[in-house]
Structure formats: structure tokens, C-alpha cells
């Protein structure tokens, strides 16, 4: 027996195979529902099975049409599962994440505060900014800062005081 869409045509131009295959829809659907566990997926599997059977000519040596269709459905299902297993799957994140503290990571609150301080220092006039960076950021002494900036040591101290005051005012003013 030749199984394919272009086989013998019956009344209305529908192939004999299509008429025979329609007789087995319920059996195929039951197996598909058992394999997939889902009505929608079962319908898709039966449709895919019929599409494969009718797409290529096949010769059957015995008269076991139902057995052939059931094996084809099972093999189609297994091929789909193999294909799915090779694809990357995304999983939703859990509702509550366990937060594990990284000992090397800075405290987020401290990092935020440091960012505010650095932004306030960057907004200072250049004379004040140079002094506060030299003393408070790089750790130079007053005399080393005076030599590096070519200004008297007293000027370093007064500019540092004023720069620190402006930074404090800017941070306190931004927090309100």
C-alpha cells in the first residue's frame, strides 16, 4: 500500500489515505494527549504527525495503518523533545532572592556617600579642589601640598578648611 497525499483519489478529490487517516484521529489524539499531557500540545502533535506522513510517499508492506501512524506520532514526539532539550531554556527568577554579601564589594550605602562626596569635590573651584584632593584624597601633608601647588602652607590650611566646609554644605543641602 502506498501512503501519501497524491495516492488514489476518492470522491471530492480527497486521497484515500486522508480518508483512512481521519478514521484514526481519535486514537492518535489519545496517544498524543497521553504523551504531552496537554490538549493543545496534543492537537499540534497530531497535526505535525499527519503533515509528516502526507508530505512524503511511504510504502507499507502490511495493512497496519494505525500502527504505522502511532509509531510516527511517537517518533515525532520524541524528535520534538530532543530538539527542545538542546535549546537554551530561560527560567524565571525566584520571587525572593537570597542576598549574599560579597566581602570584596563595597557597602552600597558607603559607595553612594562616596559618590556624593566626589561629586561635591568636583564641583569646587579649582583652587579649593586642588588642595582638598592633595590632602584628603592623595594623603599629602600640608607642607608637601604647599610645595606641589607652589603656595604658602597657611594658604593650604585655609583653602582646605573652606573646601571642606563647601563640601559639607553641598552634601547636607543635597540630602534635604
OpenMM code with the backbone's topology and positions (N, CA, C; nanometers):
from openmm import Vec3, app, unit

residues = "UNK UNK UNK UNK UNK UNK UNK UNK UNK UNK UNK UNK UNK UNK UNK UNK UNK UNK UNK UNK UNK UNK UNK UNK UNK UNK UNK UNK UNK UNK UNK UNK UNK UNK UNK UNK UNK UNK UNK UNK UNK UNK UNK UNK UNK UNK UNK UNK UNK UNK UNK UNK UNK UNK UNK UNK UNK UNK UNK UNK UNK UNK UNK UNK UNK UNK UNK UNK UNK UNK UNK UNK UNK UNK UNK UNK UNK UNK UNK UNK UNK UNK UNK UNK UNK UNK UNK UNK UNK UNK UNK UNK UNK UNK UNK UNK UNK UNK UNK UNK UNK UNK UNK UNK UNK UNK UNK UNK UNK UNK UNK UNK UNK UNK UNK UNK UNK UNK UNK UNK UNK UNK UNK UNK UNK UNK UNK UNK UNK UNK UNK UNK UNK UNK UNK UNK UNK UNK UNK UNK UNK UNK UNK UNK UNK UNK UNK UNK UNK UNK UNK UNK UNK UNK UNK UNK UNK UNK UNK UNK UNK UNK UNK UNK UNK UNK UNK UNK UNK UNK UNK UNK UNK UNK UNK UNK".split()
positions = [
    Vec3(0.0854, -0.1190, 0.0000),
    Vec3(0.0000, 0.0000, 0.0000),
    Vec3(0.0888, 0.1239, 0.0000),
    Vec3(0.0560, 0.2196, -0.0794),
    Vec3(0.1296, 0.3449, -0.0875),
    Vec3(0.0580, 0.4480, -0.0019),
    Vec3(0.1291, 0.5025, 0.0980),
    Vec3(0.0719, 0.6059, 0.1843),
    Vec3(0.1260, 0.7407, 0.1424),
    Vec3(0.0438, 0.8244, 0.0845),
    Vec3(0.0841, 0.9617, 0.0557),
    Vec3(-0.0336, 1.0419, 0.0050),
    Vec3(-0.0163, 1.1718, 0.0016),
    Vec3(-0.1270, 1.2611, -0.0327),
    Vec3(-0.1654, 1.2484, -0.1793),
    Vec3(-0.0731, 1.2085, -0.2632),
    Vec3(-0.1015, 1.2006, -0.4056),
    Vec3(-0.1494, 1.0630, -0.4466),
    Vec3(-0.1911, 0.9807, -0.3538),
    Vec3(-0.2351, 0.8441, -0.3842),
    Vec3(-0.3688, 0.8446, -0.4557),
    Vec3(-0.4380, 0.7342, -0.4466),
    Vec3(-0.5667, 0.7234, -0.5148),
    Vec3(-0.6623, 0.8283, -0.4622),
    Vec3(-0.7368, 0.8845, -0.5537),
    Vec3(-0.8308, 0.9889, -0.5135),
    Vec3(-0.9713, 0.9295, -0.5111),
    Vec3(-1.0408, 0.9649, -0.4043),
    Vec3(-1.1786, 0.9195, -0.3901),
    Vec3(-1.2726, 1.0312, -0.4280),
    Vec3(-1.3919, 1.0253, -0.3768),
    Vec3(-1.4933, 1.1266, -0.4064),
    Vec3(-1.4498, 1.2613, -0.3499),
    Vec3(-1.4696, 1.3650, -0.4249),
    Vec3(-1.4386, 1.5000, -0.3799),
    Vec3(-1.2906, 1.5330, -0.3894),
    Vec3(-1.2056, 1.4492, -0.4501),
    Vec3(-1.0651, 1.4796, -0.4692),
    Vec3(-0.9794, 1.4558, -0.3467),
    Vec3(-1.0330, 1.3983, -0.2386),
    Vec3(-0.9548, 1.3711, -0.1187),
    Vec3(-0.8902, 1.2355, -0.1353),
    Vec3(-0.7616, 1.2250, -0.1000),
    Vec3(-0.6918, 1.0988, -0.1184),
    Vec3(-0.7507, 0.9911, -0.0288),
    Vec3(-0.7324, 0.8666, -0.0718),
    Vec3(-0.7808, 0.7529, 0.0054),
    Vec3(-0.7118, 0.7499, 0.1408),
    Vec3(-0.5805, 0.7827, 0.1431),
    Vec3(-0.5062, 0.7841, 0.2684),
    Vec3(-0.5658, 0.8850, 0.3651),
    Vec3(-0.5986, 1.0026, 0.3165),
    Vec3(-0.6546, 1.1050, 0.4035),
    Vec3(-0.7839, 1.0559, 0.4663),
    Vec3(-0.8674, 0.9890, 0.3877),
    Vec3(-0.9918, 0.9339, 0.4434),
    Vec3(-0.9623, 0.8269, 0.5467),
    Vec3(-0.8662, 0.7384, 0.5175),
    Vec3(-0.8306, 0.6332, 0.6120),
    Vec3(-0.7681, 0.6933, 0.7376),
    Vec3(-0.6812, 0.7917, 0.7186),
    Vec3(-0.6115, 0.8523, 0.8307),
    Vec3(-0.7083, 0.9240, 0.9238),
    Vec3(-0.8120, 0.9839, 0.8673),
    Vec3(-0.9104, 1.0523, 0.9505),
    Vec3(-0.9839, 0.9555, 1.0423),
    Vec3(-0.9898, 0.8314, 1.0035),
    Vec3(-1.0546, 0.7315, 1.0884),
    Vec3(-0.9735, 0.7061, 1.2154),
    Vec3(-0.8456, 0.7377, 1.2122),
    Vec3(-0.7568, 0.7105, 1.3257),
    Vec3(-0.7275, 0.8349, 1.4111),
    Vec3(-0.7933, 0.9441, 1.3831),
    Vec3(-0.7657, 1.0691, 1.4537),
    Vec3(-0.7861, 1.0537, 1.6041),
    Vec3(-0.8930, 0.9891, 1.6444),
    Vec3(-0.9203, 0.9756, 1.7881),
    Vec3(-0.8109, 0.8954, 1.8578),
    Vec3(-0.7684, 0.7853, 1.7964),
    Vec3(-0.6632, 0.7032, 1.8567),
    Vec3(-0.5333, 0.7824, 1.8655),
    Vec3(-0.4992, 0.8539, 1.7588),
    Vec3(-0.3767, 0.9346, 1.7587),
    Vec3(-0.3864, 1.0457, 1.8627),
    Vec3(-0.5030, 1.1079, 1.8714),
    Vec3(-0.5194, 1.2172, 1.9668),
    Vec3(-0.5072, 1.1663, 2.1108),
    Vec3(-0.5615, 1.0487, 2.1382),
    Vec3(-0.5497, 0.9916, 2.2727),
    Vec3(-0.4039, 0.9662, 2.3090),
    Vec3(-0.3274, 0.9087, 2.2165),
    Vec3(-0.1861, 0.8850, 2.2437),
    Vec3(-0.1124, 1.0179, 2.2606),
    Vec3(-0.1443, 1.1131, 2.1763),
    Vec3(-0.0773, 1.2432, 2.1840),
    Vec3(-0.1076, 1.3117, 2.3171),
    Vec3(-0.2318, 1.3033, 2.3631),
    Vec3(-0.2678, 1.3630, 2.4909),
    Vec3(-0.1938, 1.2943, 2.6054),
    Vec3(-0.1779, 1.1617, 2.5948),
    Vec3(-0.1037, 1.0873, 2.6962),
    Vec3(0.0433, 1.1291, 2.6978),
    Vec3(0.1028, 1.1457, 2.5796),
    Vec3(0.2449, 1.1811, 2.5717),
    Vec3(0.2712, 1.3240, 2.6177),
    Vec3(0.1869, 1.4157, 2.5744),
    Vec3(0.2131, 1.5569, 2.6034),
    Vec3(0.1538, 1.6023, 2.7355),
    Vec3(0.0422, 1.5414, 2.7764),
    Vec3(-0.0235, 1.5832, 2.8988),
    Vec3(-0.0979, 1.7143, 2.8837),
    Vec3(-0.1215, 1.7553, 2.7606),
    Vec3(-0.1801, 1.8861, 2.7353),
    Vec3(-0.2642, 1.8767, 2.6087),
    Vec3(-0.3859, 1.9286, 2.6120),
    Vec3(-0.4761, 1.9204, 2.4972),
    Vec3(-0.4228, 1.9970, 2.3764),
    Vec3(-0.3741, 2.1163, 2.3982),
    Vec3(-0.3241, 2.1990, 2.2873),
    Vec3(-0.2014, 2.1360, 2.2226),
    Vec3(-0.1071, 2.0908, 2.3045),
    Vec3(0.0124, 2.0268, 2.2503),
    Vec3(-0.0226, 1.8966, 2.1797),
    Vec3(-0.1238, 1.8258, 2.2296),
    Vec3(-0.1667, 1.7009, 2.1653),
    Vec3(-0.2202, 1.7291, 2.0250),
    Vec3(-0.3003, 1.8337, 2.0117),
    Vec3(-0.3529, 1.8696, 1.8791),
    Vec3(-0.2394, 1.9066, 1.7839),
    Vec3(-0.1424, 1.9818, 1.8333),
    Vec3(-0.0283, 2.0190, 1.7496),
    Vec3(0.0517, 1.8965, 1.7078),
    Vec3(0.0688, 1.8012, 1.7985),
    Vec3(0.1440, 1.6801, 1.7685),
    Vec3(0.0737, 1.5955, 1.6641),
    Vec3(-0.0578, 1.5805, 1.6742),
    Vec3(-0.1334, 1.5046, 1.5740),
    Vec3(-0.1232, 1.5728, 1.4385),
    Vec3(-0.1334, 1.7030, 1.4369),
    Vec3(-0.1234, 1.7776, 1.3109),
    Vec3(0.0157, 1.7606, 1.2500),
    Vec3(0.1196, 1.7696, 1.3306),
    Vec3(0.2561, 1.7522, 1.2812),
    Vec3(0.2768, 1.6108, 1.2282),
    Vec3(0.2188, 1.5132, 1.2957),
    Vec3(0.2307, 1.3745, 1.2505),
    Vec3(0.1668, 1.3583, 1.1133),
    Vec3(0.0453, 1.4081, 1.0959),
    Vec3(-0.0208, 1.3984, 0.9659),
    Vec3(0.0570, 1.4736, 0.8586),
    Vec3(0.1132, 1.5875, 0.8931),
    Vec3(0.1909, 1.6636, 0.7950),
    Vec3(0.3121, 1.5833, 0.7484),
    Vec3(0.3776, 1.5142, 0.8403),
    Vec3(0.4941, 1.4334, 0.8030),
    Vec3(0.4542, 1.3131, 0.7191),
    Vec3(0.3468, 1.2467, 0.7568),
    Vec3(0.3038, 1.1272, 0.6836),
    Vec3(0.2587, 1.1631, 0.5435),
    Vec3(0.1854, 1.2708, 0.5299),
    Vec3(0.1319, 1.3071, 0.3991),
    Vec3(0.2332, 1.3792, 0.3106),
    Vec3(0.3441, 1.4243, 0.3674),
    Vec3(0.4415, 1.5015, 0.2904),
    Vec3(0.5291, 1.4137, 0.2017),
    Vec3(0.5572, 1.2899, 0.2434),
    Vec3(0.6490, 1.2045, 0.1675),
    Vec3(0.5825, 1.0712, 0.1361),
    Vec3(0.6054, 1.0183, 0.0168),
    Vec3(0.5493, 0.8861, -0.0144),
    Vec3(0.6180, 0.7779, 0.0689),
    Vec3(0.5390, 0.6877, 0.1228),
    Vec3(0.5912, 0.5776, 0.2024),
    Vec3(0.5196, 0.4494, 0.1600),
    Vec3(0.5933, 0.3418, 0.1586),
    Vec3(0.5345, 0.2127, 0.1248),
    Vec3(0.5153, 0.1322, 0.2519),
    Vec3(0.3966, 0.0733, 0.2662),
    Vec3(0.3690, -0.0142, 0.3790),
    Vec3(0.3612, -0.1567, 0.3264),
    Vec3(0.4311, -0.2456, 0.3918),
    Vec3(0.4315, -0.3854, 0.3498),
    Vec3(0.3094, -0.4594, 0.4057),
    Vec3(0.2638, -0.4188, 0.5230),
    Vec3(0.1463, -0.4832, 0.5811),
    Vec3(0.0308, -0.3850, 0.5816),
    Vec3(-0.0811, -0.4293, 0.6311),
    Vec3(-0.2007, -0.3449, 0.6334),
    Vec3(-0.2190, -0.2767, 0.7684),
    Vec3(-0.1091, -0.2497, 0.8397),
    Vec3(-0.1162, -0.1927, 0.9744),
    Vec3(-0.1037, -0.0408, 0.9685),
    Vec3(-0.2052, 0.0242, 0.9149),
    Vec3(-0.2015, 0.1704, 0.9040),
    Vec3(-0.1986, 0.2372, 1.0412),
    Vec3(-0.2806, 0.1900, 1.1338),
    Vec3(-0.2863, 0.2514, 1.2659),
    Vec3(-0.1538, 0.2373, 1.3383),
    Vec3(-0.0931, 0.1212, 1.3337),
    Vec3(0.0366, 0.1009, 1.3980),
    Vec3(0.1421, 0.1940, 1.3412),
    Vec3(0.1404, 0.2082, 1.2084),
    Vec3(0.2364, 0.2980, 1.1434),
    Vec3(0.2155, 0.4420, 1.1900),
    Vec3(0.0903, 0.4852, 1.1941),
    Vec3(0.0618, 0.6225, 1.2355),
    Vec3(0.0975, 0.6445, 1.3826),
    Vec3(0.0725, 0.5451, 1.4680),
    Vec3(0.1070, 0.5588, 1.6096),
    Vec3(0.2581, 0.5652, 1.6289),
    Vec3(0.3330, 0.4835, 1.5555),
    Vec3(0.4804, 0.4898, 1.5639),
    Vec3(0.5310, 0.6243, 1.5140),
    Vec3(0.4717, 0.6737, 1.4078),
    Vec3(0.5126, 0.8040, 1.3537),
    Vec3(0.4844, 0.9145, 1.4547),
    Vec3(0.3702, 0.9089, 1.5208),
    Vec3(0.3364, 1.0087, 1.6223),
    Vec3(0.4365, 1.0025, 1.7376),
    Vec3(0.4664, 0.8826, 1.7835),
    Vec3(0.5619, 0.8676, 1.8946),
    Vec3(0.6991, 0.9198, 1.8541),
    Vec3(0.7456, 0.8849, 1.7346),
    Vec3(0.8766, 0.9317, 1.6883),
    Vec3(0.8782, 1.0827, 1.6692),
    Vec3(0.7687, 1.1399, 1.6223),
    Vec3(0.7595, 1.2857, 1.6083),
    Vec3(0.7686, 1.3515, 1.7456),
    Vec3(0.6985, 1.2944, 1.8433),
    Vec3(0.7040, 1.3466, 1.9790),
    Vec3(0.8460, 1.3403, 2.0346),
    Vec3(0.9120, 1.2259, 2.0175),
    Vec3(1.0486, 1.2109, 2.0690),
    Vec3(1.1453, 1.3071, 2.0000),
    Vec3(1.1295, 1.3267, 1.8706),
    Vec3(1.2152, 1.4227, 1.7985),
    Vec3(1.1940, 1.5647, 1.8499),
    Vec3(1.0690, 1.6008, 1.8781),
    Vec3(1.0424, 1.7340, 1.9317),
    Vec3(1.1059, 1.7503, 2.0698),
    Vec3(1.0980, 1.6473, 2.1529),
    Vec3(1.1573, 1.6551, 2.2871),
    Vec3(1.3092, 1.6646, 2.2786),
    Vec3(1.3707, 1.5905, 2.1879),
    Vec3(1.5169, 1.6005, 2.1713),
    Vec3(1.5557, 1.7412, 2.1277),
    Vec3(1.4806, 1.7972, 2.0355),
    Vec3(1.5083, 1.9324, 1.9887),
    Vec3(1.4934, 2.0331, 2.1024),
    Vec3(1.3880, 2.0185, 2.1825),
    Vec3(1.3671, 2.1092, 2.2959),
    Vec3(1.4792, 2.0969, 2.3986),
    Vec3(1.5290, 1.9757, 2.4183),
    Vec3(1.6333, 1.9576, 2.5201),
    Vec3(1.7647, 2.0228, 2.4791),
    Vec3(1.7832, 2.0447, 2.3495),
    Vec3(1.9067, 2.1080, 2.3023),
    Vec3(1.8992, 2.2604, 2.3057),
    Vec3(1.7800, 2.3130, 2.3171),
    Vec3(1.7635, 2.4586, 2.3188),
    Vec3(1.7875, 2.5120, 2.4586),
    Vec3(1.8379, 2.6336, 2.4644),
    Vec3(1.8549, 2.7006, 2.5929),
    Vec3(1.7187, 2.7377, 2.6481),
    Vec3(1.7014, 2.7139, 2.7764),
    Vec3(1.5754, 2.7475, 2.8408),
    Vec3(1.5980, 2.8615, 2.9385),
    Vec3(1.5073, 2.9557, 2.9366),
    Vec3(1.5135, 3.0635, 3.0346),
    Vec3(1.4208, 3.0278, 3.1492),
    Vec3(1.4660, 3.0556, 3.2658),
    Vec3(1.3853, 3.0278, 3.3845),
    Vec3(1.3560, 3.1594, 3.4540),
    Vec3(1.2352, 3.1754, 3.5049),
    Vec3(1.2050, 3.2999, 3.5756),
    Vec3(1.2832, 3.3064, 3.7066),
    Vec3(1.3146, 3.4277, 3.7457),
    Vec3(1.3836, 3.4471, 3.8730),
    Vec3(1.2877, 3.4183, 3.9875),
    Vec3(1.3408, 3.3662, 4.0960),
    Vec3(1.2525, 3.3434, 4.2106),
    Vec3(1.2004, 3.4757, 4.2648),
    Vec3(1.0855, 3.4681, 4.3329),
    Vec3(1.0243, 3.5896, 4.3873),
    Vec3(1.1142, 3.6567, 4.4902),
    Vec3(1.1782, 3.5759, 4.5722),
    Vec3(1.2665, 3.6318, 4.6739),
    Vec3(1.4072, 3.5792, 4.6504),
    Vec3(1.4992, 3.6694, 4.6264),
    Vec3(1.6376, 3.6310, 4.6028),
    Vec3(1.7145, 3.6303, 4.7337),
    Vec3(1.7986, 3.5326, 4.7503),
    Vec3(1.8865, 3.5298, 4.8663),
    Vec3(2.0043, 3.6215, 4.8374),
    Vec3(2.0219, 3.7217, 4.9193),
    Vec3(2.1294, 3.8175, 4.9002),
    Vec3(2.2505, 3.7686, 4.9790),
    Vec3(2.3576, 3.7484, 4.9073),
    Vec3(2.4820, 3.7048, 4.9699),
    Vec3(2.5791, 3.8209, 4.9604),
    Vec3(2.6285, 3.8622, 5.0736),
    Vec3(2.7199, 3.9756, 5.0773),
    Vec3(2.8552, 3.9340, 5.0213),
    Vec3(2.9060, 4.0134, 4.9301),
    Vec3(3.0382, 3.9902, 4.8745),
    Vec3(3.1378, 4.0658, 4.9620),
    Vec3(3.2307, 3.9945, 5.0259),
    Vec3(3.3227, 4.0642, 5.1170),
    Vec3(3.4138, 4.1642, 5.0455),
    Vec3(3.4344, 4.1455, 4.9153),
    Vec3(3.5215, 4.2379, 4.8420),
    Vec3(3.4457, 4.3587, 4.7897),
    Vec3(3.3131, 4.3489, 4.7826),
    Vec3(3.2328, 4.4586, 4.7289),
    Vec3(3.2130, 4.5653, 4.8362),
    Vec3(3.2204, 4.6922, 4.7951),
    Vec3(3.1973, 4.7990, 4.8933),
    Vec3(3.0499, 4.8026, 4.9331),
    Vec3(3.0275, 4.8542, 5.0516),
    Vec3(2.8918, 4.8701, 5.1005),
    Vec3(2.8187, 4.9686, 5.0082),
    Vec3(2.6992, 4.9340, 4.9600),
    Vec3(2.6297, 5.0237, 4.8673),
    Vec3(2.6037, 5.1619, 4.9256),
    Vec3(2.5701, 5.1682, 5.0534),
    Vec3(2.5454, 5.2991, 5.1146),
    Vec3(2.6733, 5.3814, 5.1192),
    Vec3(2.7843, 5.3140, 5.1527),
    Vec3(2.9130, 5.3847, 5.1569),
    Vec3(2.9542, 5.4292, 5.0166),
    Vec3(2.9291, 5.3449, 4.9181),
    Vec3(2.9629, 5.3812, 4.7803),
    Vec3(2.8799, 5.5005, 4.7343),
    Vec3(2.7526, 5.5044, 4.7750),
    Vec3(2.6670, 5.6176, 4.7394),
    Vec3(2.7174, 5.7461, 4.8036),
    Vec3(2.7513, 5.7362, 4.9317),
    Vec3(2.8028, 5.8536, 5.0022),
    Vec3(2.9343, 5.9007, 4.9413),
    Vec3(3.0218, 5.8072, 4.9068),
    Vec3(3.1494, 5.8446, 4.8454),
    Vec3(3.1251, 5.9138, 4.7117),
    Vec3(3.0265, 5.8654, 4.6376),
    Vec3(2.9926, 5.9292, 4.5105),
    Vec3(2.9450, 6.0718, 4.5305),
    Vec3(2.8657, 6.0932, 4.6343),
    Vec3(2.8193, 6.2292, 4.6651),
    Vec3(2.9369, 6.3196, 4.7017),
    Vec3(3.0299, 6.2667, 4.7823),
    Vec3(3.1459, 6.3461, 4.8240),
    Vec3(3.2306, 6.3820, 4.7032),
    Vec3(3.2577, 6.2823, 4.6172),
    Vec3(3.3404, 6.3095, 4.4992),
    Vec3(3.2726, 6.4092, 4.4054),
    Vec3(3.1407, 6.4001, 4.3935),
    Vec3(3.0693, 6.4964, 4.3090),
    Vec3(3.0786, 6.6368, 4.3677),
    Vec3(3.0682, 6.6462, 4.5010),
    Vec3(3.0790, 6.7775, 4.5666),
    Vec3(3.2197, 6.8343, 4.5515),
    Vec3(3.3214, 6.7494, 4.5621),
    Vec3(3.4610, 6.7948, 4.5452),
    Vec3(3.4830, 6.8396, 4.4008),
    Vec3(3.4278, 6.7660, 4.3056),
    Vec3(3.4456, 6.8022, 4.1650),
    Vec3(3.3802, 6.9361, 4.1326),
    Vec3(3.2769, 6.9725, 4.2074),
    Vec3(3.2072, 7.0984, 4.1812),
    Vec3(3.2766, 7.2190, 4.2440),
    Vec3(3.3786, 7.1976, 4.3249),
    Vec3(3.4504, 7.3082, 4.3890),
    Vec3(3.5301, 7.3885, 4.2868),
    Vec3(3.5592, 7.5159, 4.3191),
    Vec3(3.6510, 7.5927, 4.2347),
    Vec3(3.7879, 7.5239, 4.2325),
    Vec3(3.8636, 7.5451, 4.1274),
    Vec3(3.9899, 7.4723, 4.1061),
    Vec3(4.0879, 7.4874, 4.2223),
    Vec3(4.1026, 7.6078, 4.2817),
    Vec3(4.1979, 7.6270, 4.3914),
    Vec3(4.1623, 7.5403, 4.5128),
    Vec3(4.0348, 7.5385, 4.5482),
    Vec3(3.9917, 7.4575, 4.6626),
    Vec3(3.9994, 7.3071, 4.6291),
    Vec3(3.9574, 7.2729, 4.5090),
    Vec3(3.9578, 7.1325, 4.4668),
    Vec3(4.0989, 7.0753, 4.4700),
    Vec3(4.1983, 7.1503, 4.4217),
    Vec3(4.3359, 7.1012, 4.4190),
    Vec3(4.3874, 7.0721, 4.5602),
    Vec3(4.3560, 7.1597, 4.6540),
    Vec3(4.4029, 7.1428, 4.7909),
    Vec3(4.3357, 7.0225, 4.8572),
    Vec3(4.2038, 7.0114, 4.8459),
    Vec3(4.1344, 6.9009, 4.9127),
    Vec3(4.1724, 6.7662, 4.8520),
    Vec3(4.1957, 6.7627, 4.7222),
    Vec3(4.2386, 6.6381, 4.6579),
    Vec3(4.3787, 6.6010, 4.7046),
    Vec3(4.4672, 6.6975, 4.7103),
    Vec3(4.6053, 6.6697, 4.7517),
    Vec3(4.6107, 6.6183, 4.8949),
    Vec3(4.5352, 6.6789, 4.9857),
    Vec3(4.5436, 6.6420, 5.1275),
    Vec3(4.4536, 6.5228, 5.1600),
    Vec3(4.3254, 6.5311, 5.1276),
    Vec3(4.2302, 6.4296, 5.1726),
    Vec3(4.2246, 6.3060, 5.0813),
    Vec3(4.2496, 6.3227, 4.9544),
    Vec3(4.2396, 6.2068, 4.8641),
    Vec3(4.3742, 6.1381, 4.8480),
    Vec3(4.4775, 6.2152, 4.8143),
    Vec3(4.6084, 6.1525, 4.7927),
    Vec3(4.6892, 6.1378, 4.9203),
    Vec3(4.6550, 6.2096, 5.0260),
    Vec3(4.7210, 6.1919, 5.1550),
    Vec3(4.8506, 6.2687, 5.1732),
    Vec3(4.8698, 6.3771, 5.0970),
    Vec3(4.9911, 6.4588, 5.1150),
    Vec3(4.9789, 6.5413, 5.2430),
    Vec3(5.0926, 6.5718, 5.3011),
    Vec3(5.0934, 6.6591, 5.4189),
    Vec3(5.0733, 6.8028, 5.3729),
    Vec3(5.0512, 6.8925, 5.4701),
    Vec3(5.0320, 7.0332, 5.4348),
    Vec3(5.1557, 7.0888, 5.3648),
    Vec3(5.2737, 7.0567, 5.4146),
    Vec3(5.3966, 7.1108, 5.3541),
    Vec3(5.4194, 7.0515, 5.2142),
    Vec3(5.3893, 6.9224, 5.1963),
    Vec3(5.4042, 6.8617, 5.0625),
    Vec3(5.3046, 6.9236, 4.9649),
    Vec3(5.1827, 6.9500, 5.0108),
    Vec3(5.0817, 7.0128, 4.9261),
    Vec3(5.1240, 7.1544, 4.8903),
    Vec3(5.1785, 7.2267, 4.9877),
    Vec3(5.2247, 7.3637, 4.9613),
    Vec3(5.3337, 7.3644, 4.8557),
    Vec3(5.4296, 7.2710, 4.8670),
    Vec3(5.5374, 7.2641, 4.7661),
    Vec3(5.4811, 7.2239, 4.6298),
    Vec3(5.3904, 7.1262, 4.6262),
    Vec3(5.3368, 7.0775, 4.4988),
    Vec3(5.2538, 7.1849, 4.4282),
    Vec3(5.1791, 7.2622, 4.5030),
    Vec3(5.0932, 7.3644, 4.4434),
    Vec3(5.1591, 7.5018, 4.4381),
    Vec3(5.2792, 7.5129, 4.4973),
    Vec3(5.3558, 7.6380, 4.4993),
    Vec3(5.2766, 7.7507, 4.5654),
    Vec3(5.2235, 7.7203, 4.6832),
    Vec3(5.1514, 7.8190, 4.7639),
    Vec3(5.2006, 7.8057, 4.9079),
    Vec3(5.1834, 7.9103, 4.9908),
    Vec3(5.2264, 7.9004, 5.1306),
    Vec3(5.1449, 7.7953, 5.2073),
    Vec3(5.2060, 7.7402, 5.3115),
    Vec3(5.1414, 7.6363, 5.3912),
    Vec3(5.0161, 7.6894, 5.4602),
    Vec3(5.0143, 7.8137, 5.5019),
    Vec3(4.8954, 7.8740, 5.5637),
    Vec3(4.7790, 7.8798, 5.4652),
    Vec3(4.8104, 7.9072, 5.3391),
    Vec3(4.7067, 7.9118, 5.2357),
    Vec3(4.6470, 7.7718, 5.2157),
    Vec3(4.7317, 7.6699, 5.2232),
    Vec3(4.6833, 7.5321, 5.2110),
    Vec3(4.5806, 7.5046, 5.3202),
    Vec3(4.6141, 7.5439, 5.4455),
    Vec3(4.5240, 7.5169, 5.5579),
    Vec3(4.3922, 7.5926, 5.5452),
    Vec3(4.3976, 7.7193, 5.5041),
    Vec3(4.2736, 7.7971, 5.4940),
    Vec3(4.1872, 7.7474, 5.3771),
    Vec3(4.2498, 7.7170, 5.2632),
    Vec3(4.1728, 7.6657, 5.1492),
    Vec3(4.1129, 7.5280, 5.1820),
    Vec3(4.1877, 7.4461, 5.2537),
    Vec3(4.1382, 7.3134, 5.2907),
    Vec3(4.0161, 7.3272, 5.3824),
    Vec3(4.0246, 7.4195, 5.4782),
    Vec3(3.9113, 7.4412, 5.5684),
    Vec3(3.7884, 7.4856, 5.4900),
    Vec3(3.8060, 7.5839, 5.4021),
    Vec3(3.6939, 7.6359, 5.3233),
    Vec3(3.6387, 7.5305, 5.2264),
    Vec3(3.7274, 7.4528, 5.1665),
    Vec3(3.6844, 7.3470, 5.0737),
    Vec3(3.6016, 7.2419, 5.1471),
    Vec3(3.6466, 7.2017, 5.2638),
    Vec3(3.5726, 7.1024, 5.3424),
    Vec3(3.4353, 7.1568, 5.3819),
    Vec3(3.4286, 7.2836, 5.4197),
    Vec3(3.3014, 7.3449, 5.4570),
    Vec3(3.2045, 7.3451, 5.3373),
    Vec3(3.2553, 7.3783, 5.2185),
    Vec3(3.1702, 7.3810, 5.0998),
    Vec3(3.1190, 7.2405, 5.0642),
    Vec3(3.2058, 7.1412, 5.0824),
    Vec3(3.1641, 7.0030, 5.0542),
    Vec3(3.0546, 6.9607, 5.1513),
    Vec3(3.0719, 6.9918, 5.2790),
    Vec3(2.9713, 6.9562, 5.3795),
    Vec3(2.8391, 7.0259, 5.3482),
    Vec3(2.8435, 7.1564, 5.3156),
    Vec3(2.7213, 7.2285, 5.2836),
    Vec3(2.6520, 7.1701, 5.1604),
    Vec3(2.7310, 7.1342, 5.0607),
    Vec3(2.6747, 7.0799, 4.9374),
    Vec3(2.6072, 6.9452, 4.9633),
    Vec3(2.6702, 6.8607, 5.0459),
    Vec3(2.6137, 6.7282, 5.0746),
    Vec3(2.4911, 6.7423, 5.1626),
    Vec3(2.4960, 6.8268, 5.2638),
    Vec3(2.3799, 6.8471, 5.3510),
    Vec3(2.2656, 6.9140, 5.2757),
    Vec3(2.2983, 7.0038, 5.1867),
    Vec3(2.1963, 7.0708, 5.1056),
    Vec3(2.1341, 6.9764, 5.0050),
    Vec3(2.2084, 6.8816, 4.9533),
    Vec3(2.1561, 6.7860, 4.8558),
    Vec3(2.0730, 6.6774, 4.9209),
    Vec3(2.0925, 6.6527, 5.0525),
    Vec3(2.0176, 6.5477, 5.1217),
    Vec3(1.8802, 6.5926, 5.1625),
    Vec3(1.8562, 6.7205, 5.1656),
    Vec3(1.7270, 6.7722, 5.2138),
    Vec3(1.6192, 6.7569, 5.1103),
] * unit.nanometer
topology = app.Topology()
chain = topology.addChain("A")
for resn in residues:
    res = topology.addResidue(resn, chain)
    for name in ("N", "CA", "C"):
        topology.addAtom(name, app.Element.getBySymbol(name[0]), res)
